[in-house]
């Protein structure tokens, strides 16, 4: 009986880390952020969503030429509102990941601190971060270095050459 308990305990201990790495995606917040059961929000490392915000403050188009007689009171704010909110990055990420089981891998250059940026793999081994770049639904995040930087740069260049997603000419 003691041997059986030991064997069961060993099996539970051995299988626990694998189960901890495989978690279900419960929500896709935007084109580069997932909510993973038991983990919380996880940002796809190395990419930035190409979705545009519904409200953009500041000049949306090139500024018009100055008038000869400027108005007495200058405009306080400018910008535009897009009421149709097209979010192709979020839509693709939902299609690929929502409801699926994923494995989260943190980058050794960044670690797993409070940042929660990581590489996210589907059960079949597909790297979601890379898929978003391949489809032209994300840009490379150039704000910091990460291990897969060269791979991601090549994927972004391939998407630009193929004129897919945001790179359509």
C-alpha positions as CSV (number, residue, x, y, z in Angstrom):
1,X,0.0,0.0,0.0
2,X,2.9,2.4,0.8
3,X,4.5,1.8,-2.6
4,X,1.2,2.6,-4.4
5,X,0.9,5.9,-2.5
6,X,4.5,6.7,-3.4
7,X,3.9,6.0,-7.1
8,X,0.7,8.1,-7.1
9,X,2.5,11.0,-5.4
10,X,5.3,10.8,-7.9
11,X,2.9,10.8,-10.8
12,X,1.0,13.8,-9.4
13,X,4.3,15.7,-8.8
14,X,5.6,14.9,-12.3
15,X,2.4,15.9,-14.1
16,X,1.7,19.1,-12.1
17,X,4.3,21.3,-13.9
18,X,3.0,20.2,-17.3
19,X,-0.6,21.0,-16.3
20,X,0.5,24.4,-14.9
21,X,2.0,25.4,-18.3
22,X,-1.1,24.4,-20.2
23,X,-4.0,26.9,-19.6
24,X,-7.2,27.9,-21.3
25,X,-7.6,31.3,-23.0
26,X,-10.8,32.8,-21.6
27,X,-10.8,36.2,-23.3
28,X,-9.0,38.1,-26.0
29,X,-8.7,41.7,-24.8
30,X,-7.2,43.2,-27.9
31,X,-4.9,42.3,-30.8
32,X,-1.9,41.5,-28.6
33,X,-3.4,40.6,-25.1
34,X,-5.0,37.4,-23.9
35,X,-6.6,36.5,-20.6
36,X,-5.5,33.0,-19.6
37,X,-7.2,31.0,-16.9
38,X,-5.1,30.8,-13.7
39,X,-2.6,33.4,-15.1
40,X,-4.5,36.6,-15.9
41,X,-3.6,39.0,-18.7
42,X,-0.7,38.0,-20.9
43,X,0.7,40.3,-23.6
44,X,2.2,38.7,-26.7
45,X,5.9,39.5,-26.4
46,X,7.6,41.2,-29.3
47,X,4.6,42.4,-31.1
48,X,2.2,45.4,-31.1
49,X,-1.4,45.1,-32.3
50,X,-2.1,47.0,-35.6
51,X,-5.7,47.8,-34.5
52,X,-6.4,51.5,-34.4
53,X,-8.2,53.0,-31.4
54,X,-11.8,54.2,-31.9
55,X,-10.9,57.7,-30.7
56,X,-7.7,59.4,-31.8
57,X,-6.7,62.7,-30.4
58,X,-4.4,65.0,-32.3
59,X,-4.2,65.4,-36.0
60,X,-5.5,62.4,-37.9
61,X,-4.6,63.8,-41.3
62,X,-1.9,66.2,-42.5
63,X,-2.5,69.7,-41.3
64,X,-4.2,72.0,-43.7
65,X,-2.2,75.0,-45.0
66,X,-2.4,78.1,-42.6
67,X,-5.2,80.6,-43.3
68,X,-4.3,84.2,-44.2
69,X,-6.7,85.4,-41.5
70,X,-6.6,83.0,-38.6
71,X,-9.7,82.7,-36.4
72,X,-9.8,84.8,-33.2
73,X,-9.9,81.7,-31.0
74,X,-7.8,78.7,-31.9
75,X,-9.3,75.2,-31.9
76,X,-8.7,73.5,-28.5
77,X,-8.7,69.9,-29.8
78,X,-8.6,68.1,-33.1
79,X,-8.9,64.5,-34.2
80,X,-11.5,62.1,-35.4
81,X,-13.8,59.4,-34.2
82,X,-14.1,56.1,-36.0
83,X,-17.5,54.6,-35.0
84,X,-17.1,51.4,-37.0
85,X,-14.0,50.3,-35.0
86,X,-12.4,47.7,-37.2
87,X,-10.2,45.4,-35.1
88,X,-8.7,42.7,-37.5
89,X,-5.8,41.9,-35.1
90,X,-8.2,41.1,-32.2
91,X,-10.5,39.2,-34.5
92,X,-7.6,37.0,-35.8
93,X,-6.3,36.4,-32.3
94,X,-9.8,35.4,-31.1
95,X,-10.1,33.0,-34.0
96,X,-6.7,31.4,-33.2
97,X,-6.8,31.3,-29.4
98,X,-10.1,31.8,-27.7
99,X,-11.2,28.7,-25.9
100,X,-8.0,26.9,-26.7
101,X,-5.3,25.5,-24.4
102,X,-2.0,27.4,-24.6
103,X,1.5,27.1,-23.1
104,X,3.2,30.3,-21.9
105,X,6.9,30.7,-22.2
106,X,8.7,33.7,-20.7
107,X,11.7,35.2,-22.4
108,X,15.0,34.8,-20.5
109,X,16.0,38.4,-21.4
110,X,12.8,39.8,-19.9
111,X,11.9,37.2,-17.3
112,X,8.5,36.6,-15.8
113,X,8.3,39.5,-13.4
114,X,5.2,41.8,-13.2
115,X,5.3,42.5,-16.9
116,X,3.4,39.3,-18.0
117,X,4.7,39.5,-21.6
118,X,5.4,36.1,-23.0
119,X,5.5,33.8,-26.0
120,X,2.2,32.0,-26.3
121,X,2.1,28.5,-27.9
122,X,-1.0,26.6,-29.0
123,X,-1.3,22.9,-28.2
124,X,0.0,22.1,-31.7
125,X,3.2,24.1,-31.1
126,X,2.1,27.2,-33.1
127,X,3.6,30.4,-31.8
128,X,0.8,33.0,-31.7
129,X,3.2,35.9,-31.6
130,X,4.7,34.8,-34.9
131,X,1.3,34.0,-36.5
132,X,0.2,37.6,-35.9
133,X,3.3,38.9,-37.6
134,X,3.0,36.4,-40.5
135,X,-0.6,37.5,-41.1
136,X,0.4,41.2,-41.1
137,X,-1.9,41.8,-38.1
138,X,0.9,43.1,-35.8
139,X,4.1,45.1,-35.9
140,X,7.3,44.2,-34.1
141,X,7.7,45.9,-30.7
142,X,11.0,47.7,-30.8
143,X,10.8,49.1,-27.3
144,X,13.0,46.3,-25.8
145,X,15.2,43.4,-26.8
146,X,14.0,39.8,-26.7
147,X,15.4,36.4,-27.8
148,X,13.3,35.9,-30.9
149,X,13.9,39.4,-32.2
150,X,15.7,38.3,-35.4
151,X,13.0,35.7,-36.2
152,X,10.2,38.2,-35.7
153,X,12.0,40.8,-37.8
154,X,12.2,38.3,-40.7
155,X,8.5,37.4,-40.3
156,X,7.5,41.1,-40.4
157,X,9.7,41.7,-43.5
158,X,8.1,38.6,-45.2
159,X,4.6,40.0,-44.4
160,X,5.6,43.4,-45.9
161,X,7.0,41.7,-49.0
162,X,3.8,39.7,-49.5
163,X,1.6,42.8,-48.9
164,X,-0.6,41.1,-46.3
165,X,-2.6,42.7,-43.5
166,X,-1.5,46.1,-42.6
167,X,1.2,46.0,-45.2
168,X,-1.2,45.9,-48.2
169,X,0.1,48.4,-50.8
